[in-house]
Amino acid sequence: MGQAKAALPFGQTGETVVARIVRTLLEGGAPQVVVVAGAHIDAVRAAMSPHESRARLIEHPGWQKGQLSSLLAGLDAIDDPQLEAALVTLVDVPLVRSATVAGVIGMWRRTRAPIVRPADGTRHGHPVMFDRSVFGDLRAADPDTGAKAVFAIHRDRIVNVQVQDAGAFEDMDTPEDYAKMRIS
């Protein structure tokens, strides 16, 4: 993208991408949100809502090692013996709806499945709920393969939540994607 995706203005309100994602996760039932950032840390910090006390930013200096390293940095920041699960999403998926977030959280609470994710047919999206039982698998995963290896290990126990939410599956990877999404 050439700049901090998280800091881009989004929608008609002037909200930033990261502020929108944080708001959506909280409205969907996440009790708190940890934003993991490495590149452009100052821009991401400035883009976060200063009025949202349930969100915090952590700096991940090893962000170049890939998405799994960022996921693990976030997990390390929140891990506590009483933590039962972690809900994970990407800055690339800013259009997911709070109802989808609530559906994923609710399904995990009912099933306690190792992995719960939104689905539409054979497509899988974000956010993804990882039960504590897979934290060790995430930490042991090959950084080059990432979390895909953990999905493979638990493929027979993954619970897919069927949703009608295109935003759970749409990635914002290019300036063209951003131009199409930002007016949503």
Long-range contacts (C-beta under 8 A, 24 or more apart in sequence): 1-173, 1-174, 1-175, 1-178, 2-175, 3-40, 3-43, 4-37, 4-39, 4-40, 4-43, 4-44, 4-47, 5-91, 5-92, 5-172, 5-178, 6-35, 6-37, 6-40, 6-43, 6-44, 6-47, 6-91, 7-40, 7-43, 7-44, 7-46, 7-47, 8-178, 8-182, 9-182, 10-94, 10-181, 10-182, 11-182, 11-183, 11-184, 12-183, 16-47, 16-48, 17-47, 17-91, 17-94, 17-172, 18-44, 18-47, 18-48, 18-91, 19-47, 19-48, 19-49, 19-52, 20-94, 21-89, 21-91, 21-93, 21-94, 21-96, 22-48, 22-49, 22-52, 22-55, 23-49, 23-52, 24-96, 24-97, 24-98, 24-101, 25-87, 25-89, 25-98, 25-101, 25-127, 26-52, 26-54, 26-55, 27-98, 27-101, 28-97, 28-98, 28-99, 28-100, 28-101, 28-102, 28-104, 28-105, 29-101, 29-102, 29-105, 29-106, 30-87, 30-101, 30-105, 32-56, 32-78, 34-58, 34-74, 34-77, 34-78, 36-60, 36-63, 36-70, 36-71, 36-73, 36-74, 36-77, 37-63, 38-62, 38-63, 38-64, 38-70, 39-63, 65-143, 66-143, 66-144, 66-146, 67-146, 67-147, 68-138, 68-141, 68-143, 68-146, 68-147, 69-143, 71-138, 71-147, 72-138, 72-139, 75-135, 75-138, 75-139, 79-135, 83-132, 84-131, 84-132, 85-129, 85-130, 85-131, 85-132, 86-129, 86-130, 86-135, 87-127, 87-128, 87-129, 87-130, 88-126, 88-127, 88-128, 88-129, 88-130, 89-126, 89-127, 89-128, 90-126, 90-171, 91-172, 92-171, 92-172, 92-173, 93-125, 93-126, 93-127, 93-167, 93-168, 93-169, 93-170, 93-171, 93-172, 94-167, 94-172, 94-181, 95-166, 95-167, 95-168, 95-170, 95-181, 95-184, 96-125, 96-126, 96-127, 96-165, 96-167, 96-168, 97-165, 97-167, 97-168, 99-163, 99-165, 100-125, 100-127, 100-161, 100-163, 100-165, 100-167, 100-168, 101-127, 103-161, 103-163, 104-128, 104-129, 104-161, 105-129, 107-159, 107-161, 108-159, 111-159, 113-157, 113-158, 113-159, 114-154, 114-157, 114-158, 115-150, 115-151, 115-154, 115-157, 115-158, 115-159, 116-158, 116-159, 116-160, 116-161, 117-158, 117-159, 117-160, 117-161, 118-160, 118-161, 118-162, 118-163, 118-165, 118-168, 118-169, 119-160, 119-161, 119-162, 119-163, 120-162, 120-163, 120-164, 120-165, 120-168, 120-169, 123-169, 124-160, 124-169, 125-163, 125-165, 125-168, 125-169, 126-168, 127-168
